[in-house]
Amino acid sequence: MLYEIANALRFHPGATAVDVKEAVSELMAMQVATQDLTDAMAGSTAELAYRENVTFYDAVYLTLAQTLGTKAITADKRLHRRTGEAKGLLLLLENYK
């Protein structure tokens, strides 16, 4: 997760290397909870990956957002465009305020 957030911030317009470093440091200090992949989540993720024609890697974030009742934030405009039914689970980083 930290790698994903750091990479998303890396491509946020106006963000600097210092911004990325500080954000990751702050997240680590917050001791953000992580979620292990369970059998049930793997099944849901595989189904979503095929239904949305996205990678399992991308689909796992959508499944997690759905499970937690939240949205996944992405800088990947192509993923956002390609996602159909699950589009409501995604927020483009550039639209995050």
C-alpha positions in Angstrom: 0.0 0.0 0.0 2.7 2.5 0.9 4.4 1.8 -2.5 1.1 2.5 -4.3 0.4 5.7 -2.4 4.0 6.9 -3.0 3.7 6.2 -6.7 0.4 7.9 -7.0 1.8 11.0 -5.3 4.8 10.8 -7.5 2.5 11.5 -10.5 0.3 14.1 -8.8 0.8 17.4 -10.5 2.9 19.7 -8.4 4.0 17.0 -6.0 7.8 16.9 -5.2 10.1 14.2 -3.9 10.0 15.9 -0.5 6.1 15.7 -0.6 6.3 12.0 -1.3 8.8 11.3 1.4 6.9 13.3 4.0 3.6 11.6 3.1 5.0 8.1 3.4 6.7 9.0 6.7 3.4 10.3 8.0 1.5 7.2 6.9 4.1 5.0 8.5 3.8 6.9 11.7 0.0 6.5 11.7 0.5 2.7 11.7 -2.2 2.3 9.0 -3.9 -1.1 9.2 -3.4 -3.4 6.3 -5.6 -6.2 5.0 -4.3 -9.7 4.2 -5.7 -11.4 1.1 -8.2 -14.0 2.2 -9.7 -16.9 0.1 -13.0 -15.1 -0.1 -11.3 -11.8 -1.2 -9.2 -13.6 -3.8 -12.4 -15.1 -5.3 -14.2 -11.8 -5.4 -11.1 -10.1 -6.8 -10.7 -12.7 -9.6 -14.4 -12.3 -10.6 -14.1 -8.5 -10.6 -10.9 -8.7 -12.6 -12.5 -10.7 -15.3 -15.8 -8.7 -15.3 -14.0 -5.4 -15.5 -11.2 -6.7 -17.8 -8.5 -5.4 -15.4 -5.5 -7.0 -13.7 -5.9 -8.9 -10.5 -3.5 -6.4 -9.0 -5.8 -3.5 -9.8 -8.9 -5.4 -9.0 -7.8 -6.2 -5.4 -7.9 -2.5 -4.6 -11.4 -2.3 -6.0 -12.5 -5.3 -4.0 -11.0 -3.8 -0.9 -12.8 -0.5 -1.5 -16.1 -2.4 -2.0 -15.6 -4.5 1.1 -14.8 -1.4 3.3 -17.5 0.8 1.7 -15.1 3.4 0.5 -13.3 4.4 -2.7 -9.9 3.6 -4.1 -7.8 6.5 -5.3 -5.8 6.1 -8.4 -3.6 8.2 -10.7 -4.2 5.7 -13.5 -6.6 7.4 -15.9 -6.5 4.4 -18.2 -7.8 2.1 -15.4 -10.5 4.7 -14.5 -11.6 4.8 -18.2 -11.6 1.0 -18.6 -13.6 0.3 -15.4 -17.3 0.0 -16.1 -19.6 -1.3 -13.3 -16.9 -0.7 -10.6 -16.2 2.9 -11.7 -18.0 4.1 -8.6 -15.3 2.5 -6.5 -12.5 4.7 -8.0 -11.6 8.3 -7.5 -9.0 9.9 -9.8 -6.2 11.4 -7.7 -6.4 14.7 -9.7 -10.0 15.0 -8.5 -9.1 14.4 -4.9 -9.5 17.6 -2.8 
